[in-house]
Amino acid sequence: MKDEQKTKKQLVAELVELRQRVAELEKVENRHVQEGELLRIFSTTPIGLFIVQDGKFQFVNDIFRNITGGQPDELIGTDSRNLVLPEDREMVRDNAVKMLKGERNEPYKYRIVVSSGQVRWMLEGIASVNYRGKRAALGHAMDITELEQAKEKLEEAYEQERQLREQLQSEVQLRIEFTRALVHELKTPLTPVLSSSELLYSELREEPWMSIAENIHRGASNLSNRIDELLDLAKVEIGTLKLNCEALDVLPLLQRVGSDMAVVAKAAGQSLVLELPASLPRVWADEERLRQVVLNLLINASKFTQEGGQIKLRAKGQDGSLVVEVKDNGPGIPEEDQGRLFLPYHRQLSDREHLSGLGLGLALCKNIVELHGGDIWVDSEAGKGSTFGFSIPLATVRRKRGGARQEAVT
């Protein structure tokens, strides 16, 4: 931690200065002058100081005594090890010996038991001095209890966060596995229903059997699409939805999707207008995924457009990107709902009674567009229709996902 490093640097600096002053004093021949000056230094330093000689405290300054909670002279003559928590005594002895031998420069941490029985953390350094004619150990200590307690709380918070993250990842993985199993269980019996209903519809010529077969096939197709959306969303969540991008002429794709949707719009009593230029710049895109996005936006526009309404599909090159927009003159979307449109399973309550789907389409569109390095948005006002748009990079400037780094396409 930065605070702890600062504390260690502070203590090391104090030790260096103290050693220099002690070394200067040891050159003074008068022992009384030495001890008097030494005690004066001890009383003015902001750090807890003590002298241990033959394993016993010979001197402690007021700061060190306040840390330990003892009375004046209570520690004098007592074994210095008694103050140290038993579990830390061997470690303290080893580090103190290394510092006295010059084998260690960094202060060391240990715990003491104060007179109240409370355990406190100390950061300590040791230097060799001459005290009353004999070698002694000069201890230089700081109380870092609050720092250690804050560190412990931070580590506990990190551990809780790690456990919660692992739990969330486990739950996400379980949901993804459930989704995969569900997709498999639904797709397996659905496949023969799709193929059989399609064959039945193509062979029948009489009503109402032809309409019944058509309804069966349409319902099975819608269910198959919803299952595919579930699987795609699961792939997005675990990062396995991959794109097969290439330099793509997008104009034919937009024309084909528009032509297919024009039939759907006409059946609903709507009109689909293609406002496309004669040519468009190539994009760096996955053709099938791009088709999925455009088709989804057009289907949504058709769902929300009344009979007699109009839908427009338009596109243009702009600032190194292709911009595609789908505009309708439906009821529009309230501003408070617009921020949730691209979230999975979101749907306005008023829509759930008459619209199919799980609300996954726009969430998938957003993920697919962002995997292309693009953006998606909505511009809408209640009562005035909606415009959904997206942009993806042109083939001449391929942007890597998630950053501003760009590279030319070869």
C-alpha positions in Angstrom: 0.0 0.0 0.0 1.2 3.5 -0.7 0.6 4.8 2.8 2.6 1.9 4.2 5.5 2.6 1.8 5.4 6.2 2.8 5.6 5.2 6.5 8.5 2.9 5.8 10.4 5.6 4.0 9.7 8.0 6.8 11.0 5.5 9.4 14.1 4.7 7.3 14.8 8.5 6.9 14.5 8.9 10.7 16.8 5.9 11.3 19.5 7.2 9.0 19.4 10.7 10.6 19.4 9.2 14.1 22.3 6.9 13.3 24.3 9.9 12.1 23.6 11.9 15.2 24.4 8.9 17.4 27.6 8.2 15.5 28.6 11.9 16.1 27.8 11.6 19.8 29.9 8.4 20.1 33.0 10.5 19.2 32.4 12.7 22.3 34.7 11.5 25.1 32.5 12.7 28.0 30.0 9.9 28.7 27.6 12.2 30.6 27.5 14.6 27.6 26.8 11.6 25.3 23.9 10.4 27.4 22.5 13.9 28.0 22.5 14.8 24.3 21.1 11.3 23.5 18.2 11.8 25.9 17.6 15.3 24.5 17.3 13.8 20.9 15.0 11.1 22.2 12.6 13.6 23.8 12.3 15.8 20.6 11.8 13.1 17.9 8.2 12.4 16.7 8.9 8.7 16.6 8.7 6.2 19.5 12.2 5.3 20.7 13.6 2.8 23.2 16.9 1.4 24.2 17.3 -2.3 24.9 20.5 -3.6 26.5 21.0 -7.3 27.5 17.4 -7.9 26.4 15.8 -5.4 28.8 14.4 -1.9 28.3 16.8 0.7 29.6 15.0 3.7 28.2 11.7 4.5 26.5 10.6 8.0 25.3 7.1 9.4 26.0 5.8 8.5 22.5 6.7 4.9 22.8 5.3 4.7 26.4 2.0 6.3 25.2 1.8 3.6 22.4 2.2 0.8 24.9 -0.2 2.4 27.4 2.3 2.0 30.3 3.0 4.2 33.3 6.3 6.1 33.6 9.3 3.8 34.0 6.9 0.7 34.0 8.9 -0.9 31.1 12.3 -0.1 32.4 14.2 -3.3 33.4 11.6 -5.6 31.9 12.3 -8.1 29.1 11.6 -6.4 25.8 10.2 -9.7 24.4 7.3 -9.7 26.9 5.8 -6.7 25.0 5.8 -8.6 21.7 2.9 -11.0 20.7 4.3 -14.5 21.3 3.6 -15.5 17.7 5.8 -12.7 16.4 8.8 -12.9 18.9 11.0 -15.2 16.7 10.4 -13.0 13.6 11.2 -9.8 15.6 14.4 -11.3 16.9 15.6 -12.5 13.5 14.9 -9.2 11.8 16.5 -7.2 14.6 19.7 -9.2 14.4 19.8 -8.7 10.6 19.4 -5.0 11.0 22.2 -4.8 13.7 24.5 -6.8 11.3 23.6 -4.6 8.4 22.0 -7.4 6.5 18.6 -5.7 6.4 17.6 -2.0 5.9 13.8 -2.2 5.6 11.8 -1.8 8.8 9.7 -4.8 9.9 6.1 -5.1 11.2 5.1 -6.9 14.3 2.4 -6.9 17.0 2.6 -5.9 20.6 0.2 -6.4 23.5 -0.4 -3.1 25.4 -1.3 -2.8 29.0 -5.0 -2.8 28.3 -4.6 -6.2 26.5 -5.2 -4.7 23.1 -3.1 -5.9 20.2 -1.4 -3.1 18.2 0.8 -3.1 15.1 4.3 -1.6 15.1 6.7 -0.7 12.4 10.2 -0.9 13.7 13.9 -0.4 12.9 16.9 -1.1 15.0 20.4 0.5 15.2 23.4 -0.3 17.3 24.5 2.4 19.8 26.8 2.9 22.8 24.8 3.4 25.9 26.4 3.8 29.3 29.6 2.3 28.1 28.1 -0.8 26.6 26.6 -1.7 23.2 22.8 -1.5 23.1 20.0 -1.6 20.5 18.3 1.6 19.7 14.7 0.9 18.6 12.8 3.3 16.4 9.1 2.5 16.2 5.8 3.8 14.8 2.2 2.7 15.6 0.6 1.6 12.3 -2.5 -0.1 13.8 -5.0 2.1 12.0 -3.1 1.5 8.7 -3.2 -2.3 9.2 -6.8 -2.3 10.2 -7.7 -0.3 7.1 -5.6 -2.8 5.0 -7.4 -5.7 6.6 -10.8 -4.1 5.8 -9.7 -3.5 2.3 -8.5 -7.1 1.9 -11.8 -8.3 3.3 -13.7 -6.1 0.8 -11.5 -7.5 -2.0 -12.2 -11.0 -0.9 -16.0 -10.4 -0.7 -15.8 -8.8 -4.2 -13.9 -11.8 -5.5 -16.4 -14.3 -4.0 -19.3 -12.3 -5.4 -17.7 -12.1 -8.8 -17.0 -15.9 -8.8 -20.6 -16.5 -7.7 -22.0 -14.3 -10.4 -19.7 -15.9 -13.0 -20.9 -19.3 -11.8 -24.6 -18.2 -12.1 -24.0 -16.8 -15.5 -22.4 -20.0 -16.6 -25.3 -22.1 -15.2 -27.8 -19.9 -17.1 -25.7 -20.2 -20.3 -25.6 -23.9 -19.9 -29.3 -24.0 -19.3 -29.9 -21.8 -22.3 -27.9 -24.2 -24.5 -29.7 -27.2 -23.2 -33.0 -25.5 -23.7 -32.1 -24.5 -27.3 -31.1 -28.1 -28.0 -34.3 -29.5 -26.5 -36.5 -27.1 -28.4 -34.7 -27.2 -31.8 -34.7 -31.0 -32.0 -38.5 -31.5 -32.1 -39.0 -28.2 -34.0 -36.9 -29.2 -37.0 -39.4 -31.8 -38.3 -42.3 -29.4 -37.6 -40.7 -26.8 -39.8 -39.9 -29.1 -42.7 -43.3 -30.9 -42.5 -45.3 -27.7 -42.3 -43.4 -26.2 -45.2 -44.0 -29.3 -47.3 -47.7 -29.4 -46.3 -48.2 -25.7 -47.2 -46.6 -26.2 -50.6 -48.7 -29.2 -51.5 -52.2 -28.0 -50.3 -54.4 -26.0 -52.6 -57.7 -25.9 -50.7 -58.9 -23.7 -47.9 -59.0 -23.7 -44.9 -56.2 -26.4 -44.9 -53.8 -24.2 -46.8 -54.2 -21.3 -44.3 -53.9 -23.7 -41.4 -50.6 -25.2 -42.8 -49.3 -21.6 -43.4 -50.1 -20.7 -39.8 -48.3 -23.8 -38.5 -45.3 -23.0 -40.5 -45.2 -19.3 -39.5 -45.6 -20.2 -35.9 -42.8 -22.7 -36.1 -40.6 -20.2 -37.9 -41.1 -17.6 -35.3 -40.3 -20.1 -32.5 -37.2 -21.1 -34.3 -36.1 -17.4 -34.6 -36.7 -16.9 -30.9 -34.6 -19.9 -30.1 -31.8 -18.6 -32.3 -31.9 -15.3 -30.5 -31.5 -17.0 -27.2 -28.5 -19.0 -28.4 -26.9 -15.9 -29.9 -27.4 -13.9 -26.7 -25.8 -16.7 -24.7 -22.8 -16.6 -27.2 -22.5 -12.9 -26.7 -22.4 -13.3 -22.9 -19.5 -15.7 -23.0 -17.7 -14.0 -25.8 -18.1 -16.8 -28.4 -20.2 -14.9 -30.9 -17.7 -14.6 -33.8 -17.8 -12.5 -37.0 -16.6 -13.6 -40.4 -15.9 -10.1 -41.7 -14.8 -9.2 -45.2 -14.9 -6.1 -47.5 -18.6 -6.2 -48.3 -20.6 -4.3 -50.9 -23.6 -3.6 -48.7 -26.0 -2.2 -51.3 -27.2 -5.5 -52.8 -27.7 -6.8 -49.2 -29.9 -3.8 -48.3 -31.8 -4.2 -51.6 -32.5 -7.9 -51.0 -33.6 -7.4 -47.4 -35.8 -4.5 -48.4 -37.4 -6.5 -51.2 -38.1 -9.4 -48.8 -39.6 -7.0 -46.2 -41.7 -5.2 -48.8 -43.9 -8.3 -49.1 -44.3 -8.4 -45.3 -45.1 -4.7 -45.1 -47.6 -5.0 -47.9 -49.4 -7.9 -46.2 -49.7 -5.6 -43.1 -51.1 -2.8 -45.2 -47.9 -0.8 -44.9 -45.5 0.6 -47.5 -41.7 0.2 -47.5 -39.6 2.8 -49.3 -36.0 2.2 -50.1 -34.0 5.5 -50.1 -30.7 4.0 -51.2 -28.1 5.8 -53.4 -26.8 4.3 -56.6 -23.7 3.1 -54.8 -22.3 2.7 -51.3 -18.7 2.3 -50.1 -17.7 -1.1 -49.0 -17.9 -2.0 -45.3 -15.8 -4.3 -43.1 -18.6 -6.7 -42.0 -20.1 -10.1 -41.6 -22.8 -10.3 -44.3 -25.1 -12.7 -42.4 -24.9 -10.8 -39.2 -25.4 -7.4 -40.9 -28.4 -8.8 -42.7 -29.7 -10.0 -39.2 -29.4 -6.4 -37.9 -31.2 -4.7 -40.8 -33.9 -7.3 -40.9 -34.6 -7.0 -37.2 -34.9 -3.3 -37.4 -37.3 -3.5 -40.3 -39.4 -6.2 -38.6 -39.6 -4.0 -35.4 -40.6 -1.0 -37.5 -43.4 -3.1 -39.1 -44.7 -4.3 -35.8 -45.1 -0.8 -34.5 -46.5 0.8 -37.6 -50.2 0.9 -38.1 -52.0 -0.1 -41.3 -51.5 2.5 -43.9 -48.2 3.6 -42.4 -44.8 4.0 -44.1 -41.4 2.6 -43.4 -38.2 3.9 -44.9 -34.8 2.2 -45.3 -31.9 4.6 -46.1 -28.1 4.4 -46.0 -25.1 6.6 -46.7 -21.4 6.8 -46.2 -20.4 9.3 -43.5 -17.1 10.1 -41.8 -15.4 6.7 -42.5 -18.5 4.7 -41.6 -21.7 3.4 -43.3 -24.8 4.8 -41.7 -28.0 2.8 -42.0 -31.4 4.0 -40.7 -34.9 2.6 -40.5 -37.6 5.2 -40.0 -41.3 4.6 -39.3 -44.3 6.8 -38.6 -45.6 4.6 -35.8 -46.6 5.8 -32.3 -43.0 6.6 -31.2 -41.2 5.7 -28.0 -41.4 7.7 -24.7 -38.0 9.2 -23.7 -37.9 7.3 -20.4 -38.1 4.0 -22.3 -35.5 4.7 -24.9 -32.5 4.0 -22.6 -33.8 0.4 -21.9 -34.6 -0.5 -25.5 -31.3 -2.3 -26.2 -31.4 -4.3 -22.9 -32.3 -8.0 -23.2 -35.9 -8.9 -22.4 -37.1 -5.3 -22.3 -40.5 -4.5 -23.7 -43.1 -1.9 -22.8 -45.9 -3.4 -20.8 -48.4 -2.1 -23.4 -46.7 -4.1 -26.1 -46.5 -7.5 -24.5 -50.1 -8.4 -25.1 -49.9 -8.2 -28.9 -46.2 -8.6 -29.9 -44.3 -11.8 -30.2 -40.7 -12.2 -29.2 -38.6 -12.0 -26.0 -37.3 -8.5 -26.4 -33.9 -9.9 -27.5 -33.7 -8.5 -31.0 -32.5 -5.0 -30.3 -30.1 -6.3 -27.6 -28.6 -8.6 -30.2 -28.5 -5.8 -32.8 -26.5 -3.7 -30.3 -24.0 -6.5 -29.6 -23.5 -7.3 -33.3 -23.0 -3.7 -34.3 -20.5 -3.2 -31.4 -18.6 -6.3 -32.4 -18.2 -4.6 -35.8 -16.7 -1.6 -34.0 -19.8 0.5 -34.6 -22.6 2.3 -32.8 -26.4 2.0 -32.6 -29.0 4.5 -31.5 -32.7 5.5 -31.6 -34.2 8.9 -32.3 -37.9 9.0 -31.3 -40.7 11.1 -29.9 -44.0 9.9 -28.7 -46.6 10.4 -31.5 -44.1 11.2 -34.2 -42.5 7.8 -35.1 -39.0 6.4 -34.6 -35.7 6.2 -36.4 -33.3 3.4 -35.5 -29.8 3.7 -36.9 -26.4 2.2 -36.7 -23.0 2.8 -38.1 -20.1 0.4 -38.9 -16.6 1.1 -40.3 -15.9 1.2 -44.0 -13.5 -1.4 -45.4 -10.9 1.3 -46.0 -10.6 2.0 -42.2 -11.1 -1.1 -40.1 -11.5 -0.2 -36.5 -10.5 -2.8 -33.9 -13.2 -3.4 -31.3 -12.9 -1.4 -28.1 -10.3 1.1 -29.0 -9.3 4.1 -31.1 -6.5 2.1 -32.9 -7.1 1.8 -36.6 -5.4 -0.1 -39.3 -5.7 -0.1 -43.1 -7.3 -3.1 -44.7 -5.0 -4.9 -47.1 
